[in-house]
Amino acid sequence: MARITVEDCIDKFPSRFELVLVAANRARKLHSGEEPTLERDNDKNTVIALREISQQSITTDQLKNDLILEYQTSTFEEDTDLNENEEIAQDETSNEEGSSIDDKLIEDQNINLTEDKKNSEDLLNNNSDDNLDNEQISSNPVSENLGDLEN
């Protein structure tokens, strides 16, 4: 049979890259023992893979799916199971964290209230000390005399 090239198969796939990936995967499968759909004719696995693609003895969809399955690490069902497990774990974690966050908020509010109370008491004490100072000044006869002098 005449030599087959990538140009002979390019019309089957939208890009050269995809064609090369699919052909290489098919050649690896042939090398690992899978039976070719065409006669070998003493050709190497890469040539057989390209011939199969050009003669469409295997559909392009099947070749693409084989490539995907070759590199896929988990199935769709496993992905949904993993997602469900992650959601359950996140819900449990958020519930635990939520209660600890609520506890921290309550504790912070209590601290703020006690600080406000202390500040209020300090203000009251300072104001009462100021009032005492003013009363002492006004009751002092020397200060009354000074007030007369200034007038």
TIVEXGU-126299 format. One record per residue: residue number from 1; x, y, z of N, C-alpha, C in turn. Coordinates in nm, 4 decimals, padded with zeros to 6 digits. Atoms other than C-alpha are relative to their C-alpha. Example, Ala and Ser with C-alpha at 12.3 -4.5 7.8 and 13.67 -1.06 7.14 Angstrom:
BEGIN
<1,<00.0890,-00.1190,00.0000>,<01.2300,-00.4500,00.7800>,<00.0900,00.1200,00.0000>>,
<2,<-00.0820,-00.1190,-00.0060>,<01.3670,-00.1060,00.7140>,<-00.0770,00.1090,00.0730>>,
***
This chain:
BEGIN
<1,<00.0830,-00.1179,00.0000>,<00.0000,00.0000,00.0000>,<00.0868,00.1233,00.0000>>,
<2,<-00.0749,-00.1254,00.0074>,<00.1135,00.3544,-00.0658>,<00.0128,00.0621,00.1381>>,
<3,<-00.0227,-00.0650,-00.1287>,<00.2492,00.5659,00.2180>,<-00.1183,00.0889,00.0354>>,
<4,<00.1088,-00.0851,-00.0483>,<-00.0108,00.7397,00.4286>,<00.0607,00.1090,00.0867>>,
<5,<-00.0529,-00.1123,-00.0765>,<00.0497,01.0804,00.5835>,<-00.1131,00.0666,00.0778>>,
<6,<00.0973,-00.0751,-00.0788>,<-00.1223,01.3157,00.8232>,<-00.0920,00.0794,-00.0922>>,
<7,<00.0811,-00.0777,00.0942>,<-00.2415,01.5215,00.5250>,<-00.1148,-00.0822,-00.0582>>,
<8,<00.1062,00.0857,00.0515>,<-00.4444,01.2244,00.4075>,<-00.1162,-00.0135,00.0995>>,
<9,<00.1011,00.0197,-00.1056>,<-00.6349,01.2200,00.7389>,<-00.0521,00.1313,00.0579>>,
<10,<00.0314,-00.1274,-00.0644>,<-00.6603,01.5901,00.8224>,<-00.1451,00.0414,-00.0177>>,
<11,<00.1393,-00.0387,00.0233>,<-01.0093,01.6245,00.6749>,<-00.0965,-00.0697,00.0953>>,
<12,<00.0862,00.0731,-00.0934>,<-01.1453,01.3855,00.9410>,<-00.0106,00.0692,00.1368>>,
<13,<-00.0047,-00.0676,-00.1299>,<-01.0545,01.6087,01.2380>,<00.0186,00.1498,-00.0220>>,
<14,<-00.0089,-00.1447,00.0191>,<-01.0761,01.9848,01.2893>,<00.1421,00.0568,00.0138>>,
<15,<-00.1363,-00.0529,-00.0149>,<-00.7089,02.0237,01.3871>,<00.1022,-00.1129,-00.0088>>,
<16,<-00.1095,00.0973,00.0103>,<-00.3778,01.8493,01.3289>,<00.0333,-00.0569,00.1378>>,
<17,<-00.0330,00.0421,-00.1353>,<-00.3197,01.8367,01.7028>,<-00.0921,-00.1145,00.0439>>,
<18,<00.0956,00.1040,-00.0383>,<-00.6370,01.6362,01.7647>,<00.0245,-00.1284,-00.0785>>,
<19,<-00.0288,00.1167,00.0827>,<-00.5544,01.4042,01.4755>,<00.1219,-00.0754,00.0524>>,
<20,<-00.1224,00.0642,-00.0486>,<-00.2064,01.3358,01.6088>,<-00.0258,-00.0690,00.1341>>,
<21,<00.0314,00.0632,-00.1287>,<-00.3386,01.2682,01.9601>,<-00.0778,-00.1297,-00.0193>>,
<22,<00.0840,00.1174,00.0212>,<-00.6025,01.0259,01.8354>,<00.0792,-00.1115,-00.0677>>,
<23,<-00.0791,00.1007,00.0720>,<-00.3645,00.8482,01.5946>,<00.1047,-00.0632,00.0921>>,
<24,<-00.1011,00.0534,-00.0923>,<-00.0953,00.8133,01.8616>,<-00.0647,-00.0930,00.1024>>,
<25,<00.0700,00.0857,-00.0962>,<-00.3469,00.6726,02.1085>,<-00.0386,-00.1328,-00.0646>>,
<26,<00.0380,00.1229,00.0707>,<-00.4731,00.4242,01.8503>,<00.1237,-00.0875,-00.0245>>,
<27,<-00.1232,00.0759,00.0221>,<-00.1142,00.3209,01.7668>,<00.0462,-00.0679,00.1290>>,
<28,<-00.0369,00.0611,-00.1279>,<-00.0439,00.2601,02.1377>,<-00.0898,-00.1191,00.0311>>,
<29,<00.0927,00.1118,-00.0237>,<-00.3559,00.0428,02.1627>,<00.0346,-00.1191,-00.0890>>,
<30,<-00.0405,00.1084,00.0899>,<-00.2446,-00.1569,01.8588>,<00.1267,-00.0674,00.0524>>,
<31,<-00.1252,00.0532,-00.0533>,<00.0984,-00.1972,02.0152>,<-00.0252,-00.0857,00.1246>>,
<32,<00.0285,00.0757,-00.1226>,<-00.0552,-00.3222,02.3421>,<-00.0800,-00.1268,-00.0262>>,
<33,<00.0622,00.1281,00.0320>,<-00.2351,-00.6005,02.1586>,<-00.1390,00.0075,-00.0581>>,
<34,<00.1339,-00.0105,00.0580>,<-00.5648,-00.4646,02.0304>,<00.0076,-00.0326,-00.1497>>,
<35,<00.0006,00.0421,00.1406>,<-00.6580,-00.6066,01.6913>,<-00.0344,00.1166,-00.0923>>,
<36,<00.0324,-00.1056,00.0968>,<-00.6514,-00.3691,01.3916>,<-00.1266,-00.0348,-00.0783>>,
<37,<00.1211,00.0224,00.0787>,<-00.9660,-00.3233,01.1846>,<00.0339,-00.0237,-00.1472>>,
<38,<-00.0479,00.0235,00.1371>,<-00.7602,-00.3468,00.8618>,<00.1114,-00.1040,00.0030>>,
<39,<-00.1122,00.0942,00.0069>,<-00.4994,-00.5926,00.7404>,<00.1299,00.0715,00.0313>>,
<40,<-00.1272,-00.0598,-00.0397>,<-00.1497,-00.5329,00.8728>,<00.0888,00.0362,-00.1190>>,
<41,<-00.0842,-00.0222,00.1184>,<00.0290,-00.5571,00.5363>,<00.1436,00.0361,00.0362>>,
<42,<-00.1373,-00.0216,-00.0443>,<00.3592,-00.5577,00.7257>,<00.0280,00.1483,00.0310>>,
<43,<-00.0148,-00.1415,-00.0351>,<00.2989,-00.1938,00.8358>,<00.0187,00.0139,00.1510>>,
<44,<-00.0165,-00.0292,-00.1423>,<00.3916,-00.0390,01.1670>,<-00.1316,00.0524,00.0562>>,
<45,<00.1244,-00.0376,-00.0662>,<00.1276,00.0526,01.4224>,<-00.0456,00.1430,-00.0332>>,
<46,<00.0400,-00.1378,00.0322>,<00.1365,00.4261,01.3434>,<-00.0619,00.0086,-00.1384>>,
<47,<00.0549,-00.0001,00.1362>,<00.0735,00.3609,00.9743>,<-00.1378,-00.0653,-00.0008>>,
<48,<00.1312,00.0665,-00.0084>,<-00.2088,00.1198,01.0564>,<-00.1034,00.0939,00.0614>>,
<49,<00.0923,-00.0935,-00.0648>,<-00.3660,00.3792,01.2873>,<-00.0433,00.1091,-00.0982>>,
<50,<00.0344,-00.1038,00.0980>,<-00.3497,00.6476,01.0150>,<-00.0868,-00.0573,-00.1121>>,
<51,<00.0838,00.0627,00.1039>,<-00.4917,00.4046,00.7564>,<-00.1427,-00.0211,00.0506>>,
<52,<00.1330,00.0189,-00.0576>,<-00.7803,00.3207,00.9897>,<-00.0771,00.1321,00.0037>>,
<53,<00.0653,-00.1308,-00.0059>,<-00.8525,00.6919,01.0312>,<-00.0406,00.0464,-00.1396>>,
<54,<00.0305,-00.0492,00.1355>,<-00.8324,00.7739,00.6603>,<-00.1113,-00.0816,-00.0659>>,
<55,<00.1041,00.0845,00.0605>,<-01.0529,00.4786,00.5600>,<-00.1251,-00.0082,00.0871>>,
<56,<00.1117,-00.0076,-00.0949>,<-01.2852,00.5448,00.8549>,<-00.0531,-00.1381,00.0402>>,
<57,<00.0415,00.1318,-00.0477>,<-01.2885,00.1820,00.9649>,<-00.0367,00.0053,00.1486>>,
<58,<00.0408,-00.0316,-00.1370>,<-01.3215,00.3230,01.3180>,<-00.0534,00.1426,-00.0030>>,
<59,<00.0585,-00.1339,00.0040>,<-01.5465,00.6226,01.3738>,<00.0848,00.0985,00.0798>>,
<60,<-00.0767,-00.1031,-00.0703>,<-01.3930,00.9495,01.4838>,<-00.0502,00.0166,00.1432>>,
<61,<00.0535,-00.0092,-00.1360>,<-01.6277,00.9582,01.7823>,<00.0563,-00.1093,00.0898>>,
<62,<-00.0557,00.1100,-00.0787>,<-01.5042,00.6190,01.8971>,<00.1470,00.0266,00.0324>>,
<63,<-00.1409,-00.0319,-00.0246>,<-01.1422,00.7307,01.8570>,<00.0140,00.1081,00.1071>>,
<64,<-00.0042,-00.1060,-00.1003>,<-01.2100,01.0472,02.0574>,<-00.0356,-00.0536,00.1385>>,
<65,<00.0394,00.0567,-00.1292>,<-01.3883,00.8540,02.3323>,<00.1085,-00.0895,00.0575>>,
<66,<-00.1110,00.0830,-00.0473>,<-01.1018,00.6037,02.3507>,<00.1115,00.0861,00.0585>>,
<67,<-00.1037,-00.0913,-00.0478>,<-00.8596,00.8931,02.3909>,<-00.0391,00.0586,00.1353>>,
<68,<00.0468,-00.0568,-00.1260>,<-01.0704,01.0483,02.6652>,<00.0086,-00.1035,00.1116>>,
<69,<-00.0045,00.1053,-00.1013>,<-01.1035,00.7186,02.8504>,<00.1424,-00.0350,00.0399>>,
<70,<-00.1406,00.0305,-00.0279>,<-00.7292,00.6653,02.8238>,<00.0571,00.0948,00.1055>>,
<71,<-00.0585,-00.1000,-00.0889>,<-00.6493,00.9882,03.0098>,<-00.0905,00.0388,00.1158>>,
<72,<00.0936,-00.0363,-00.1056>,<-00.9557,01.0173,03.2304>,<00.0347,-00.0752,00.1276>>,
<73,<-00.0377,00.0635,-00.1262>,<-00.8752,00.9513,03.5959>,<-00.1202,-00.0433,00.0821>>,
<74,<00.1199,00.0417,-00.0730>,<-01.2314,00.9274,03.7283>,<-00.1208,00.0122,-00.0920>>,
<75,<00.1204,-00.0022,00.0819>,<-01.5751,00.8634,03.5858>,<-00.0945,00.1079,00.0492>>,
<76,<00.0981,-00.1010,-00.0353>,<-01.8735,01.0947,03.5946>,<-00.0674,-00.0340,00.1324>>,
<77,<00.0641,00.0397,-00.1248>,<-02.0379,00.8930,03.8730>,<00.0921,00.0242,00.1189>>,
<78,<-00.0949,-00.0238,-00.1080>,<-01.7212,00.9116,04.0833>,<00.0104,00.1486,00.0301>>,
<79,<-00.0065,-00.1441,-00.0210>,<-01.7078,01.2887,04.0293>,<-00.1201,00.0495,00.0787>>,
<80,<00.1186,-00.0451,-00.0735>,<-02.0673,01.3347,04.1468>,<00.0037,-00.0501,00.1433>>,
<81,<-00.0127,00.0515,-00.1365>,<-02.0021,01.1100,04.4477>,<00.0984,00.0843,00.0801>>,
<82,<-00.0993,-00.0829,-00.0682>,<-01.6910,01.3124,04.5335>,<-00.0579,00.1368,00.0323>>,
<83,<00.0601,-00.1313,-00.0237>,<-01.8821,01.6400,04.4954>,<-00.1008,-00.0051,00.1143>>,
<84,<00.0973,00.0132,-00.1079>,<-02.1613,01.5154,04.7217>,<00.0699,-00.0150,00.1338>>,
<85,<-00.0748,00.0174,-00.1245>,<-01.9094,01.4030,04.9846>,<00.0638,00.1310,00.0446>>,
<86,<-00.0602,-00.1288,-00.0334>,<-01.7319,01.7402,04.9673>,<-00.1048,00.0968,00.0531>>,
<87,<00.1069,-00.0890,-00.0461>,<-02.0629,01.9267,05.0060>,<-00.0422,-00.0369,00.1418>>,
<88,<00.0385,00.0436,-00.1340>,<-02.1547,01.7173,05.3111>,<00.1071,00.0425,00.1008>>,
<89,<-00.1098,-00.0378,-00.0900>,<-01.8124,01.7778,05.4652>,<00.0013,00.1506,00.0224>>,
<90,<00.0023,-00.1453,-00.0147>,<-01.8385,02.1514,05.3982>,<-00.1156,00.0437,00.0874>>,
<91,<00.1145,-00.0331,-00.0833>,<-02.1848,02.1647,05.5551>,<00.0302,-00.0280,00.1460>>,
<92,<-00.0339,00.0343,-00.1372>,<-02.0598,01.9861,05.8665>,<00.1016,00.0977,00.0559>>,
<93,<-00.1027,-00.0932,-00.0441>,<-01.7556,02.2112,05.8862>,<-00.0595,00.1379,00.0236>>,
<94,<00.0583,-00.1333,-00.0162>,<-01.9612,02.5262,05.8354>,<-00.0902,00.0047,00.1223>>,
<95,<00.0821,00.0031,-00.1205>,<-02.2021,02.4180,06.1106>,<00.0869,00.0096,00.1250>>,
<96,<-00.0907,-00.0063,-00.1137>,<-01.9139,02.3597,06.3508>,<00.0641,00.1368,00.0099>>,
<97,<-00.0621,-00.1309,00.0011>,<-01.7414,02.6809,06.2473>,<-00.1023,00.1076,00.0304>>,
<98,<00.1044,-00.0988,-00.0231>,<-02.0697,02.8687,06.2539>,<-00.0269,00.0184,00.1479>>,
<99,<00.0245,-00.0125,-00.1431>,<-02.1274,02.7906,06.6205>,<00.1188,00.0639,00.0693>>,
<100,<-00.1164,-00.0614,-00.0624>,<-01.7716,02.8829,06.7120>,<00.0100,00.1472,-00.0393>>,
<101,<00.0004,-00.1400,00.0417>,<-01.8032,03.2047,06.5112>,<-00.1034,00.0768,00.0808>>,
<102,<00.1029,-00.0641,-00.0804>,<-02.1278,03.2861,06.6933>,<00.0497,00.0207,00.1425>>,
<103,<-00.0538,-00.0123,-00.1347>,<-01.9576,03.2192,07.0261>,<00.1019,00.1129,00.0085>>,
<104,<-00.1005,-00.1068,00.0020>,<-01.6711,03.4496,06.9302>,<-00.0665,00.1368,-00.0098>>,
<105,<00.0703,-00.1279,00.0116>,<-01.9142,03.7255,06.8279>,<-00.0627,00.0402,00.1326>>,
<106,<00.0616,-00.0286,-00.1291>,<-02.1012,03.7005,07.1572>,<00.1063,00.0423,00.1009>>,
<107,<-00.1090,-00.0338,-00.0920>,<-01.7732,03.7063,07.3494>,<00.0528,00.1400,-00.0283>>,
<108,<-00.0465,-00.1336,00.0369>,<-01.6557,04.0143,07.1556>,<-00.0995,00.1066,00.0433>>,
<109,<00.1010,-00.0962,-00.0417>,<-01.9857,04.1906,07.2246>,<00.0032,00.0196,00.1508>>,
<110,<-00.0087,-00.0103,-00.1461>,<-01.9555,04.1130,07.5964>,<00.1215,00.0821,00.0419>>,
<111,<-00.1212,-00.0764,-00.0306>,<-01.6009,04.2498,07.6013>,<-00.0242,00.1476,-00.0281>>,
<112,<00.0287,-00.1397,00.0337>,<-01.7187,04.5669,07.4263>,<-00.0926,00.0639,00.1028>>,
<113,<00.0916,-00.0535,-00.1008>,<-02.0015,04.6095,07.6778>,<00.0721,00.0296,00.1306>>,
<114,<-00.0728,-00.0235,-00.1250>,<-01.7689,04.5724,07.9756>,<00.0950,00.1189,-00.0143>>,
<115,<-00.0870,-00.1151,00.0229>,<-01.5245,04.8215,07.8201>,<-00.0805,00.1291,00.0021>>,
<116,<00.0858,-00.1176,-00.0002>,<-01.8100,05.0680,07.7620>,<-00.0421,00.0356,00.1428>>,
<117,<00.0404,-00.0227,-00.1385>,<-01.9241,05.0254,08.1219>,<00.1143,00.0613,00.0795>>,
<118,<-00.1169,-00.0547,-00.0695>,<-01.5711,05.0901,08.2521>,<00.0246,00.1440,-00.0420>>,
<119,<-00.0204,-00.1368,00.0486>,<-01.5389,05.3967,08.0317>,<-00.1031,00.0950,00.0591>>,
<120,<00.1061,-00.0830,-00.0586>,<-01.8715,05.5304,08.1592>,<00.0291,00.0283,00.1465>>,
<121,<-00.0322,-00.0186,-00.1410>,<-01.7681,05.4758,08.5201>,<00.1171,00.0961,00.0164>>,
<122,<-00.1141,-00.0904,-00.0064>,<-01.4350,05.6483,08.4572>,<-00.0428,00.1432,-00.0267>>,
<123,<00.0489,-00.1350,00.0292>,<-01.6153,05.9462,08.3036>,<-00.0767,00.0572,00.1178>>,
<124,<00.0751,-00.0463,-00.1165>,<-01.8491,05.9684,08.5999>,<00.0941,00.0360,00.1136>>,
<125,<-00.0958,-00.0279,-00.1070>,<-01.5584,05.9519,08.8437>,<00.0781,00.1271,-00.0298>>,
<126,<-00.0749,-00.1200,00.0369>,<-01.3638,06.2168,08.6523>,<-00.0876,00.1234,00.0138>>,
<127,<00.0902,-00.1140,-00.0106>,<-01.6676,06.4466,08.6366>,<-00.0267,00.0354,00.1467>>,
<128,<00.0242,-00.0283,-00.1410>,<-01.7335,06.4120,09.0092>,<00.1238,00.0620,00.0638>>,
<129,<-00.1225,-00.0612,-00.0501>,<-01.3665,06.4932,09.0817>,<00.0091,00.1441,-00.0451>>,
<130,<-00.0015,-00.1366,00.0520>,<-01.3932,06.8027,08.8601>,<-00.0993,00.0870,00.0771>>,
<131,<00.1004,-00.0754,-00.0754>,<-01.7097,06.9111,09.0408>,<00.0494,00.0329,00.1393>>,
<132,<-00.0555,-00.0264,-00.1319>,<-01.5353,06.8735,09.3741>,<00.1030,00.1108,-00.0059>>,
<133,<-00.1011,-00.1037,00.0149>,<-01.2450,07.0868,09.2513>,<-00.0666,00.1357,-00.0170>>,
<134,<00.0698,-00.1263,00.0220>,<-01.4873,07.3551,09.1311>,<-00.0679,00.0475,00.1285>>,
<135,<00.0635,-00.0373,-00.1260>,<-01.6761,07.3482,09.4630>,<00.1019,00.0509,00.0984>>,
<136,<-00.1049,-00.0430,-00.0918>,<-01.3504,07.3773,09.6562>,<00.0489,00.1393,-00.0369>>,
<137,<-00.0479,-00.1307,00.0438>,<-01.2439,07.6739,09.4462>,<-00.1017,00.1079,00.0360>>,
<138,<00.1015,-00.1023,-00.0265>,<-01.5742,07.8562,09.4841>,<-00.0200,00.0221,00.1503>>,
<139,<00.0172,-00.0178,-00.1437>,<-01.5864,07.7955,09.8599>,<00.1244,00.0572,00.0664>>,
<140,<-00.1246,-00.0534,-00.0541>,<-01.2308,07.9177,09.9080>,<-00.0114,00.1535,00.0079>>,
<141,<00.0144,-00.1453,-00.0124>,<-01.2400,08.2755,10.0459>,<00.1061,00.0781,-00.0752>>,
<142,<-00.1060,-00.0685,00.0721>,<-00.9103,08.3650,09.8789>,<-00.0428,00.0187,-00.1446>>,
<143,<00.0416,-00.0103,00.1386>,<-01.0562,08.2897,09.5363>,<-00.1122,00.1021,-00.0150>>,
<144,<00.1055,-00.1005,00.0073>,<-01.3577,08.5080,09.6198>,<00.0605,00.1388,-00.0019>>,
<145,<-00.0667,-00.1297,-00.0036>,<-01.1249,08.7937,09.6985>,<00.0676,00.0292,-00.1325>>,
<146,<-00.0641,-00.0185,00.1300>,<-00.9369,08.7428,09.3752>,<-00.1044,00.0375,-00.1039>>,
<147,<00.1073,-00.0337,00.0921>,<-01.2668,08.7541,09.1918>,<-00.0413,00.1436,00.0156>>,
<148,<00.0344,-00.1403,-00.0227>,<-01.3395,09.0923,09.3509>,<00.1035,00.0929,-00.0596>>,
<149,<-00.1076,-00.0817,00.0544>,<-01.0044,09.2272,09.2446>,<-00.0071,00.0099,-00.1505>>,
<150,<00.0053,-00.0001,00.1462>,<-01.0545,09.1285,08.8871>,<-00.1148,00.0869,-00.0485>>,
<151,<00.1146,-00.0803,00.0435>,<-01.3868,09.3100,08.8705>,<00.0308,00.1408,00.0239>>,
***
